[in-house]
Amino acid sequence: MNVLATGDDSRVDDPARVPDVVIRIKGVRKSFDSHVVLDGIDLEVERSSIVSIMGSSGGGKTTLLRCMNLLERPDEGLIEIEGKTIFEGGRLVHPNLPALRMSVGMVFQGFHLFPHLTAVENVVLAQTQAAKVGEDEAIERAVQLLKRVGVGHRALAFPHDMSGGEQQRVAIARALALRPTVLLFDEPTSALDPESTGEVLKVMRELADQGMTMVIVTHEILFAREVSDRVVFIDKGSVIESGPPSEVINAPRHDRTRAFLASLAQQGARTETDQSAPS
């Protein structure tokens, strides 16, 4: 399997000894007050694979994603990253959360860029503050990554002067700057117009082609079908279906999965009709 070239070989002394499963989740439960959000989730993410998580709003998708790097702490269950236990039995095991969150990076729905910093400064700050990289090295890497995601020409622009798609690509560059093992995407295109959505999905396709391990919460059926190695459908805090896109998307077994996919198809048809209607 290809591994994304990040310029950081320090994580792997002998690739043959690296576990194939990068993220392992067993029996993860999470409640907010009396509301059960995750109800005994089991999930494995293999190295260089793309896992798309789909399901209705409020089903637990984002909470599951945030549990993977402990932005949310489960109530119980087991979470392992690259064979190392980071959470077990209701308690944190990993001693260094900042290091964990560099290894398991996250791209948010709402971009989360610092509005008073330019694109390049946002990417530089992530390195100098989180990874303690020297400023010259951080600037060089930031410029390279902005070019790589197609916004090199916007390096000196502030977020308020950029489109949503440009801001999201800067956010992806910022996450890549920390040389993550895994990238988590929380509905990265839901706040974007169709053109910007296409720009962001293009970058994500390129990352997939380069072997980046990704877990993506998304409603983009075509993207999930084209790019994913596995699609996981979650409903009311439980995994209802899991398998290759040819099974879960093309031939779903569960009524809830079929109803959800049908609703997305109807929404897509309405959107196309609205866009084609004369103004």
Kinemage of the C-alpha trace (Angstrom):
@kinemage 1
@onewidth
@group {chain A} dominant
@subgroup {mainchain}
@vectorlist {calphas} color= white
{ca met a 1} P 0.000 0.000 0.000
{ca asn a 2} L 1.163 3.513 -0.713
{ca val a 3} L 1.696 5.837 2.208
{ca leu a 4} L 1.376 9.594 1.722
{ca ala a 5} L 4.822 11.148 1.473
{ca thr a 6} L 4.911 13.778 4.196
{ca gly a 7} L 8.639 14.130 4.616
{ca asp a 8} L 8.459 12.558 8.058
{ca asp a 9} L 9.917 9.073 8.340
{ca ser a 10} L 10.389 9.185 12.100
{ca arg a 11} L 7.131 7.328 12.798
{ca val a 12} L 8.174 4.174 10.937
{ca asp a 13} L 11.457 2.422 11.690
{ca asp a 14} L 10.479 -0.808 9.964
{ca pro a 15} L 7.325 -0.600 7.804
{ca ala a 16} L 6.881 -4.363 8.083
{ca arg a 17} L 6.177 -3.960 11.812
{ca val a 18} L 3.564 -1.212 11.421
{ca pro a 19} L 0.085 -2.565 12.213
{ca asp a 20} L -2.320 -2.667 9.267
{ca val a 21} L -5.122 -1.302 11.450
{ca val a 22} L -4.489 2.357 12.236
{ca ile a 23} L -7.639 2.992 14.294
{ca arg a 24} L -9.458 0.313 16.296
{ca ile a 25} L -12.625 1.156 18.222
{ca lys a 26} L -14.468 -1.424 20.333
{ca gly a 27} L -17.624 -0.962 22.355
{ca val a 28} L -17.460 2.837 22.405
{ca arg a 29} L -20.393 4.485 24.167
{ca lys a 30} L -21.110 8.162 24.670
{ca ser a 31} L -24.091 9.938 26.222
{ca phe a 32} L -24.889 13.589 26.767
{ca asp a 33} L -26.994 13.686 29.924
{ca ser a 34} L -29.641 11.001 29.306
{ca his a 35} L -29.296 11.045 25.504
{ca val a 36} L -27.318 8.082 24.149
{ca val a 37} L -25.288 9.256 21.135
{ca leu a 38} L -22.980 6.263 20.609
{ca asp a 39} L -24.259 2.862 21.650
{ca gly a 40} L -21.424 0.327 21.528
{ca ile a 41} L -19.633 1.249 18.302
{ca asp a 42} L -17.050 -1.139 16.812
{ca leu a 43} L -14.920 0.120 13.924
{ca glu a 44} L -11.534 -0.563 12.353
{ca val a 45} L -9.713 1.690 9.890
{ca glu a 46} L -6.907 0.100 7.900
{ca arg a 47} L -3.811 1.969 6.773
{ca ser a 48} L -4.180 3.856 3.483
{ca ser a 49} L -7.909 3.155 3.398
{ca ile a 50} L -10.766 5.612 2.967
{ca val a 51} L -13.745 5.096 5.270
{ca ser a 52} L -16.870 7.179 4.672
{ca ile a 53} L -19.338 7.482 7.537
{ca met a 54} L -22.911 8.255 6.518
{ca gly a 55} L -26.242 8.590 8.272
{ca ser a 56} L -28.981 10.986 9.288
{ca ser a 57} L -28.278 14.118 11.294
{ca gly a 58} L -28.038 13.424 15.011
{ca gly a 59} L -27.086 9.786 14.485
{ca gly a 60} L -23.690 10.081 16.177
{ca lys a 61} L -21.347 10.470 13.179
{ca thr a 62} L -19.552 13.628 14.292
{ca thr a 63} L -19.334 12.460 17.903
{ca leu a 64} L -17.698 9.222 16.742
{ca leu a 65} L -15.220 11.186 14.649
{ca arg a 66} L -14.353 13.467 17.579
{ca cys a 67} L -13.824 10.444 19.829
{ca met a 68} L -11.098 9.194 17.477
{ca asn a 69} L -8.721 11.954 18.597
{ca leu a 70} L -10.408 12.503 21.965
{ca leu a 71} L -11.906 15.877 21.215
{ca glu a 72} L -14.809 14.047 22.844
{ca arg a 73} L -14.085 11.449 25.494
{ca pro a 74} L -16.256 8.338 25.417
{ca asp a 75} L -17.973 7.080 28.529
{ca glu a 76} L -16.628 3.587 27.945
{ca gly a 77} L -14.978 1.400 25.351
{ca leu a 78} L -11.545 0.969 23.775
{ca ile a 79} L -9.712 3.183 21.263
{ca glu a 80} L -6.361 2.177 19.785
{ca ile a 81} L -4.221 4.234 17.379
{ca glu a 82} L -1.476 2.360 15.512
{ca gly a 83} L -1.643 -0.495 17.987
{ca lys a 84} L -1.370 1.732 21.067
{ca thr a 85} L -4.249 2.049 23.500
{ca ile a 86} L -5.227 5.682 24.012
{ca phe a 87} L -8.536 5.199 25.842
{ca glu a 88} L -9.887 2.225 27.755
{ca gly a 89} L -12.466 1.532 30.415
{ca gly a 90} L -13.623 5.109 30.790
{ca arg a 91} L -10.194 6.624 31.267
{ca leu a 92} L -7.552 8.325 29.155
{ca val a 93} L -4.456 6.202 28.610
{ca his a 94} L -2.560 8.323 26.078
{ca pro a 95} L -0.191 10.658 27.979
{ca asn a 96} L 0.110 13.335 25.284
{ca leu a 97} L -3.105 14.623 23.731
{ca pro a 98} L -1.424 17.308 21.568
{ca ala a 99} L 0.773 14.644 19.959
{ca leu a 100} L -2.263 12.421 19.415
{ca arg a 101} L -4.128 15.245 17.679
{ca met a 102} L -1.183 15.880 15.370
{ca ser a 103} L -1.133 12.196 14.435
{ca val a 104} L -4.920 12.073 13.973
{ca gly a 105} L -5.642 15.407 12.306
{ca met a 106} L -9.086 16.867 11.768
{ca val a 107} L -10.657 19.096 9.129
{ca phe a 108} L -13.819 20.739 10.419
{ca gln a 109} L -17.051 21.649 8.688
{ca gly a 110} L -16.612 25.321 9.640
{ca phe a 111} L -12.930 25.716 8.590
{ca his a 112} L -11.795 27.112 12.015
{ca leu a 113} L -9.145 29.398 10.519
{ca phe a 114} L -7.857 32.325 12.558
{ca pro a 115} L -9.534 35.337 10.923
{ca his a 116} L -6.696 37.783 11.754
{ca leu a 117} L -4.055 35.597 10.064
{ca thr a 118} L -3.363 35.103 6.362
{ca ala a 119} L -3.591 31.662 4.769
{ca val a 120} L 0.141 31.062 5.060
{ca glu a 121} L 0.198 32.342 8.644
{ca asn a 122} L -2.580 29.912 9.599
{ca val a 123} L -0.541 27.003 8.245
{ca val a 124} L 2.684 28.278 9.803
{ca leu a 125} L 1.114 28.743 13.238
{ca ala a 126} L -0.060 25.146 13.341
{ca gln a 127} L 3.539 24.002 12.927
{ca thr a 128} L 5.343 26.461 15.184
{ca gln a 129} L 2.871 26.144 18.064
{ca ala a 130} L 1.816 22.486 17.917
{ca ala a 131} L 4.883 20.815 16.408
{ca lys a 132} L 7.527 23.357 17.543
{ca val a 133} L 8.898 23.613 14.008
{ca gly a 134} L 11.282 26.480 13.264
{ca glu a 135} L 9.703 29.457 11.512
{ca asp a 136} L 11.742 29.250 8.303
{ca glu a 137} L 10.982 25.549 7.884
{ca ala a 138} L 7.322 26.148 8.730
{ca ile a 139} L 6.986 28.915 6.137
{ca glu a 140} L 8.595 26.779 3.430
{ca arg a 141} L 6.317 23.835 4.166
{ca ala a 142} L 3.238 26.079 4.378
{ca val a 143} L 3.906 27.550 0.940
{ca gln a 144} L 4.440 24.076 -0.540
{ca leu a 145} L 1.216 22.738 0.966
{ca leu a 146} L -0.882 25.713 -0.124
{ca lys a 147} L 0.350 25.150 -3.675
{ca arg a 148} L -0.373 21.449 -3.346
{ca val a 149} L -4.031 22.053 -2.453
{ca gly a 150} L -4.411 24.657 -5.181
{ca val a 151} L -4.429 27.893 -3.182
{ca gly a 152} L -0.786 28.946 -3.416
{ca his a 153} L -1.902 32.177 -5.058
{ca arg a 154} L -3.983 32.987 -1.948
{ca ala a 155} L -1.136 32.644 0.545
{ca leu a 156} L -1.360 36.279 1.678
{ca ala a 157} L -5.158 36.460 1.705
{ca phe a 158} L -7.181 36.624 4.926
{ca pro a 159} L -10.054 34.186 5.449
{ca his a 160} L -12.730 36.846 4.918
{ca asp a 161} L -11.302 37.504 1.440
{ca met a 162} L -11.424 33.835 0.429
{ca ser a 163} L -14.279 31.656 -0.803
{ca gly a 164} L -15.491 28.802 1.369
{ca gly a 165} L -13.712 26.298 -0.859
{ca glu a 166} L -10.444 28.210 -0.561
{ca gln a 167} L -10.766 28.385 3.212
{ca gln a 168} L -11.423 24.660 3.432
{ca arg a 169} L -8.369 23.897 1.298
{ca val a 170} L -6.268 26.093 3.593
{ca ala a 171} L -7.673 24.090 6.506
{ca ile a 172} L -6.611 20.860 4.768
{ca ala a 173} L -3.114 22.294 4.219
{ca arg a 174} L -2.954 23.225 7.910
{ca ala a 175} L -3.869 19.673 8.929
{ca leu a 176} L -1.330 18.166 6.505
{ca ala a 177} L 1.389 20.462 7.845
{ca leu a 178} L 1.464 18.424 11.050
{ca arg a 179} L 2.255 15.233 9.093
{ca pro a 180} L -0.732 13.214 10.345
{ca thr a 181} L -1.078 9.468 10.121
{ca val a 182} L -4.844 9.825 9.658
{ca leu a 183} L -7.038 12.719 8.538
{ca leu a 184} L -10.589 13.032 9.851
{ca phe a 185} L -13.061 15.103 7.827
{ca asp a 186} L -16.311 16.280 9.408
{ca glu a 187} L -18.711 17.033 6.534
{ca pro a 188} L -16.050 19.160 4.802
{ca thr a 189} L -18.334 20.285 1.950
{ca ser a 190} L -21.673 20.801 3.693
{ca ala a 191} L -21.217 24.583 3.992
{ca leu a 192} L -19.981 25.029 0.406
{ca asp a 193} L -21.561 25.879 -2.932
{ca pro a 194} L -21.307 23.289 -5.751
{ca glu a 195} L -18.197 24.843 -7.323
{ca ser a 196} L -16.334 25.040 -4.018
{ca thr a 197} L -17.477 21.507 -3.166
{ca gly a 198} L -15.875 20.252 -6.371
{ca glu a 199} L -12.597 22.012 -5.545
{ca val a 200} L -12.402 20.445 -2.077
{ca leu a 201} L -13.390 16.963 -3.259
{ca lys a 202} L -10.691 17.154 -5.940
{ca val a 203} L -8.047 17.722 -3.245
{ca met a 204} L -9.443 14.847 -1.192
{ca arg a 205} L -9.366 12.540 -4.221
{ca glu a 206} L -5.700 13.402 -4.723
{ca leu a 207} L -4.965 12.604 -1.067
{ca ala a 208} L -6.742 9.281 -1.487
{ca asp a 209} L -4.690 8.503 -4.595
{ca gln a 210} L -1.518 9.238 -2.610
{ca gly a 211} L -2.452 6.750 0.109
{ca met a 212} L -3.580 9.048 2.921
{ca thr a 213} L -5.680 7.253 5.518
{ca met a 214} L -8.948 9.165 5.833
{ca val a 215} L -12.194 8.895 7.759
{ca ile a 216} L -14.863 11.127 6.237
{ca val a 217} L -18.290 12.040 7.566
{ca thr a 218} L -20.113 12.992 4.376
{ca his a 219} L -23.432 13.182 2.541
{ca glu a 220} L -21.677 13.177 -0.846
{ca ile a 221} L -22.916 9.854 -2.236
{ca leu a 222} L -20.990 9.985 -5.525
{ca phe a 223} L -17.751 10.889 -3.776
{ca ala a 224} L -18.214 8.128 -1.189
{ca arg a 225} L -18.938 5.618 -3.946
{ca glu a 226} L -15.915 6.629 -6.043
{ca val a 227} L -13.288 7.046 -3.339
{ca ser a 228} L -14.217 4.922 -0.321
{ca asp a 229} L -12.847 1.509 0.446
{ca arg a 230} L -15.619 1.126 3.009
{ca val a 231} L -18.854 2.892 3.837
{ca val a 232} L -20.234 2.783 7.375
{ca phe a 233} L -23.879 3.709 7.927
{ca ile a 234} L -24.731 4.851 11.453
{ca asp a 235} L -28.232 5.307 12.820
{ca lys a 236} L -29.170 6.253 16.387
{ca gly a 237} L -25.667 5.605 17.644
{ca ser a 238} L -25.222 2.147 16.152
{ca val a 239} L -23.532 0.783 13.034
{ca ile a 240} L -26.390 -0.467 10.851
{ca glu a 241} L -24.349 -1.440 7.793
{ca ser a 242} L -20.665 -1.541 6.910
{ca gly a 243} L -18.994 -2.701 3.737
{ca pro a 244} L -17.690 -1.663 0.319
{ca pro a 245} L -19.647 1.056 -1.518
{ca ser a 246} L -20.901 -1.545 -4.006
{ca glu a 247} L -22.850 -3.113 -1.147
{ca val a 248} L -23.821 -0.282 1.216
{ca ile a 249} L -24.590 2.367 -1.426
{ca asn a 250} L -25.537 0.320 -4.472
{ca ala a 251} L -27.363 -2.531 -2.709
{ca pro a 252} L -28.145 -1.581 0.919
{ca arg a 253} L -29.656 -4.333 3.046
{ca his a 254} L -31.235 -2.273 5.828
{ca asp a 255} L -34.454 -0.270 5.472
{ca arg a 256} L -32.923 2.744 7.248
{ca thr a 257} L -29.992 2.819 4.836
{ca arg a 258} L -32.295 2.615 1.826
{ca ala a 259} L -34.517 5.405 3.157
{ca phe a 260} L -31.538 7.659 3.882
{ca leu a 261} L -29.986 7.171 0.446
{ca ala a 262} L -33.356 7.759 -1.222
{ca ser a 263} L -33.758 11.038 0.676
{ca leu a 264} L -30.299 12.191 -0.441
{ca ala a 265} L -31.131 11.307 -4.046
{ca gln a 266} L -34.340 13.350 -3.824
{ca gln a 267} L -32.439 16.311 -2.371
{ca gly a 268} L -29.923 16.071 -5.203
{ca ala a 269} L -32.696 16.005 -7.804
{ca arg a 270} L -34.314 19.092 -6.251
{ca thr a 271} L -30.984 20.921 -6.236
{ca glu a 272} L -30.390 20.178 -9.930
{ca thr a 273} L -33.894 21.387 -10.765
{ca asp a 274} L -33.381 24.614 -8.818
{ca gln a 275} L -30.043 25.261 -10.522
{ca ser a 276} L -31.462 24.670 -14.002
{ca ala a 277} L -34.544 26.847 -13.474
{ca pro a 278} L -34.399 30.283 -15.186
{ca ser a 279} L -33.724 33.176 -12.828
